[in-house]
Amino acid sequence: HGVPRWYDDAQALIDDDEVNAIYVATTPSTHCEYALVVAEAGKPCVVEKPMGCNAAECEQMVEAFKAKDVPLFVQYYRRALPRFLKMRELLRDEVIGRLTSVHIVHYGRLAISEKATGWRYDPEIAGAGAFFDLASHGMDILDFLVGPVKVATGHAINTGGSYSAEDVTVMSFLFENSVVGTGTWNFNADHGEDGITFTGSNGEIRCPVFSDTNIEIKMADGTTQSIEAPNPEHVGQPLQETIVAELRGEGKCESTGESGLRTQRVLDACVKAYYGR
């Protein structure tokens, strides 16, 4: 790519006086380690998602950056995609009346053989299984669209025996604004599917978390509407632009260490019994 300078040591990169912001894009097991070093250097930081292997690590990161008065961002890039900005507008305008419940699902086939040995299925590296990797996006976008979750409870099990991590997780949750929700992440299913159903007093909206498909609205009177909001060519770019804008004093990024910590606490609540945490 013609990059003029590169490093084989993270500390050298962090210490470079000409580098004024750091993106930690390693596996989750080293997010906290590197982020704390970046905080000590007093430089703004972007951490990949999930933010850490557990909420305790995320709390350490938030406190470290707060102490240095420098920003910490998390790469939950869906917060800046056109589809979810449109969803936020629809919910704020109460297009389906008062939002009363949410249901999120993600189904996929069981990972086997070489795929099952990947780091996303190794709790020592990923914090948990595919639930942390994929449900983190869904629960974070619900934080963005609906608001913070006040209470979350869940159960995680292993049904396939293909790896040690959980492969099916269910959750029930209550938002601070008194909307309730449920979720199922089944990675030993016979098919693939993902999406969120928002049910209101006068209609329902369905949208995907991952697939690049339309927002579907069905009203109580039977009328329907399909809204296109396709992904940009580079899905991470819109969020990166909000980060750059904030660092230049020209805007605000809504994916912060605090919001990432909220999401991690919700994820932890679902797997703590499985891992004995």
C-alpha positions in Angstrom: 0.0 0.0 0.0 3.0 2.3 -0.1 3.0 3.1 3.6 6.2 5.0 4.2 6.7 3.9 7.8 5.9 0.7 9.6 6.7 -0.9 13.0 7.3 -4.4 14.3 6.9 -3.2 17.9 3.7 -1.6 19.3 5.6 0.5 21.8 7.6 2.1 19.1 4.4 3.0 17.2 2.8 4.5 20.4 5.9 6.4 21.3 6.4 8.0 17.8 5.9 11.7 18.3 4.4 12.0 14.8 1.7 9.5 15.6 -1.1 11.4 17.4 -3.8 8.7 17.6 -3.7 4.9 17.9 -6.1 2.2 16.6 -5.9 -1.0 18.5 -7.0 -3.7 16.0 -5.5 -6.8 17.7 -7.6 -9.7 19.1 -9.7 -8.9 22.2 -7.2 -10.5 24.6 -4.7 -7.7 24.1 -7.1 -4.7 23.8 -6.8 -3.7 27.4 -3.0 -4.2 27.5 -2.4 -1.9 24.5 -5.1 0.6 25.3 -3.6 1.2 28.8 -0.2 1.9 27.2 -1.8 4.3 24.8 -3.6 6.1 27.7 -0.3 6.4 29.5 1.2 8.0 26.4 -1.7 10.5 26.5 -2.9 9.8 23.0 -6.5 9.3 21.7 -7.3 5.6 21.0 -9.8 3.6 18.9 -10.3 0.0 20.2 -11.7 -2.8 18.0 -14.9 -4.5 19.2 -15.7 -6.3 21.4 -14.0 -3.7 23.6 -12.4 -6.3 25.9 -12.6 -9.8 27.2 -14.8 -8.7 30.0 -16.3 -5.6 31.6 -13.5 -5.3 34.2 -11.0 -4.7 31.4 -13.3 -2.2 29.8 -13.7 -0.3 33.1 -9.9 -0.2 33.4 -9.6 1.4 30.0 -12.4 3.9 30.6 -10.8 5.0 33.9 -7.3 5.2 32.4 -8.4 7.6 29.5 -10.5 9.6 31.9 -7.5 10.1 34.1 -5.5 11.4 31.2 -8.4 13.5 29.8 -8.0 11.9 26.3 -10.8 10.3 24.3 -11.4 6.6 23.9 -13.5 5.3 21.0 -14.7 1.8 20.2 -15.0 0.6 16.6 -18.8 -0.2 16.6 -19.1 1.2 13.1 -22.7 0.4 12.6 -23.6 3.4 14.7 -22.6 5.6 11.7 -24.1 3.5 8.8 -27.1 5.0 6.9 -29.4 2.1 7.8 -29.1 2.7 11.5 -29.2 6.4 11.3 -32.5 6.0 9.4 -33.7 3.5 12.0 -32.9 6.0 14.8 -35.0 8.6 13.0 -37.9 6.3 12.5 -38.0 5.3 16.2 -37.6 8.9 17.4 -40.4 10.0 15.2 -42.6 7.1 16.6 -43.5 5.9 13.1 -44.8 2.7 14.7 -46.2 4.4 17.7 -44.7 3.9 21.1 -41.9 1.3 21.0 -42.8 -1.5 23.4 -40.5 -4.5 22.7 -37.5 -5.6 20.7 -36.4 -9.1 19.6 -33.0 -9.8 18.1 -31.8 -13.0 16.5 -28.7 -14.4 14.9 -28.6 -18.0 13.6 -25.7 -19.8 12.0 -24.4 -23.2 11.3 -22.0 -24.9 13.7 -18.3 -24.1 13.1 -16.4 -27.4 12.7 -12.9 -28.7 11.8 -10.3 -25.9 11.1 -12.9 -23.1 11.4 -13.7 -24.2 15.0 -10.0 -23.7 16.0 -10.1 -20.0 15.1 -9.5 -17.4 17.8 -13.2 -16.3 17.7 -14.0 -19.6 19.4 -11.3 -19.5 21.9 -12.4 -17.8 25.2 -8.8 -17.2 26.2 -8.4 -14.9 23.2 -12.0 -13.7 22.5 -13.4 -13.6 26.0 -16.2 -16.1 25.0 -17.3 -17.6 21.7 -19.0 -16.2 18.6 -21.5 -14.6 20.9 -19.0 -11.9 22.0 -17.9 -11.3 18.4 -21.3 -11.0 16.8 -23.9 -10.2 19.5 -21.7 -7.3 20.5 -22.7 -5.5 17.3 -26.3 -6.2 17.8 -26.5 -5.1 21.5 -24.4 -2.0 20.8 -26.7 -0.9 18.0 -29.7 -1.4 20.3 -27.9 0.8 22.8 -27.6 3.4 20.0 -31.2 3.0 18.7 -33.2 2.4 21.9 -31.0 3.5 24.8 -28.9 1.9 27.6 -29.9 -1.5 28.9 -30.8 -1.3 32.6 -31.0 -5.1 33.4 -29.9 -8.1 31.4 -30.0 -11.8 32.2 -29.2 -14.8 30.0 -28.1 -18.4 29.6 -25.3 -19.8 27.5 -24.9 -23.5 26.6 -22.7 -25.7 24.3 -24.8 -28.0 22.1 -22.5 -29.1 19.4 -19.2 -30.0 21.2 -17.2 -28.6 18.3 -15.3 -26.2 20.6 -15.3 -25.3 24.3 -17.0 -21.9 24.1 -20.8 -21.5 24.2 -22.7 -22.0 20.9 -26.2 -21.0 21.9 -27.1 -18.0 24.1 -30.4 -16.4 25.0 -31.1 -13.1 26.7 -33.9 -11.0 28.2 -33.3 -7.4 28.9 -34.9 -4.2 30.1 -33.9 -0.8 28.7 -33.8 2.3 31.0 -36.8 3.7 29.1 -38.9 0.7 30.0 -38.8 -1.1 26.6 -38.3 -4.8 27.0 -36.3 -7.1 24.8 -35.3 -10.7 24.1 -32.5 -12.2 22.0 -31.3 -15.6 20.7 -27.9 -16.3 19.2 -27.8 -19.9 18.0 -24.6 -20.9 16.2 -25.7 -24.5 15.9 -28.7 -23.9 13.7 -29.8 -25.3 10.4 -29.7 -22.0 8.6 -28.3 -18.5 8.8 -30.4 -15.5 9.8 -30.0 -12.1 11.5 -32.2 -9.2 12.3 -34.0 -7.1 14.9 -37.8 -6.7 15.2 -39.0 -3.5 16.8 -42.7 -3.8 17.9 -44.7 -0.7 18.6 -48.2 0.3 19.6 -49.1 1.0 15.9 -46.7 -1.2 13.8 -43.5 -3.1 13.5 -40.1 -2.5 11.9 -37.6 -5.2 10.9 -34.0 -4.5 10.0 -30.8 -6.6 9.7 -27.8 -6.2 11.9 -25.3 -7.6 9.3 -26.9 -8.2 5.9 -27.1 -5.2 3.5 -30.9 -5.4 3.1 -33.8 -3.0 3.4 -35.7 -1.7 6.5 -39.2 -3.2 6.4 -42.2 -1.5 8.0 -45.6 -3.0 8.6 -48.3 -0.9 10.1 -51.3 -2.0 12.2 -53.6 -1.2 9.3 -51.7 -3.6 7.0 -49.8 -1.1 4.9 -46.1 -1.8 4.4 -43.1 0.1 3.3 -39.6 -0.9 2.3 -36.7 1.6 2.8 -33.4 1.3 1.1 -30.3 2.4 3.1 -27.4 0.5 1.5 -24.0 0.3 3.1 -21.2 2.5 1.7 -18.3 0.9 -0.1 -16.2 0.9 3.1 -18.5 0.2 6.1 -16.0 1.4 8.7 -15.4 4.8 7.1 -18.4 6.8 8.3 -17.5 6.1 12.0 -13.8 6.8 11.3 -14.9 10.2 9.9 -16.8 11.0 13.1 -13.7 10.1 15.1 -11.5 12.4 13.0 -14.1 15.1 13.2 -14.1 15.0 17.0 -10.4 15.0 17.2 -10.4 18.1 15.1 -13.0 19.8 17.2 -15.5 19.6 14.4 -18.0 17.0 15.6 -18.8 14.1 17.9 -18.4 10.4 17.8 -21.1 8.4 19.6 -19.1 5.2 19.9 -17.1 5.8 23.1 -15.4 3.8 25.9 -18.5 4.4 28.0 -20.9 3.0 25.4 -18.6 0.1 24.7 -18.5 -0.6 28.5 -22.3 -0.7 28.6 -22.4 -3.3 25.8 -19.7 -5.4 27.5 -21.6 -5.5 30.7 -24.7 -6.8 28.9 -22.6 -9.5 27.2 -21.0 -10.6 30.4 -24.4 -11.0 32.1 -25.2 -13.8 29.6 -22.1 -15.9 29.9 -21.0 -15.4 33.5 -22.7 -18.7 34.7 -21.2 -20.7 31.7 -17.7 -19.5 32.5 -18.1 -19.4 36.3 -17.3 -15.7 36.4 
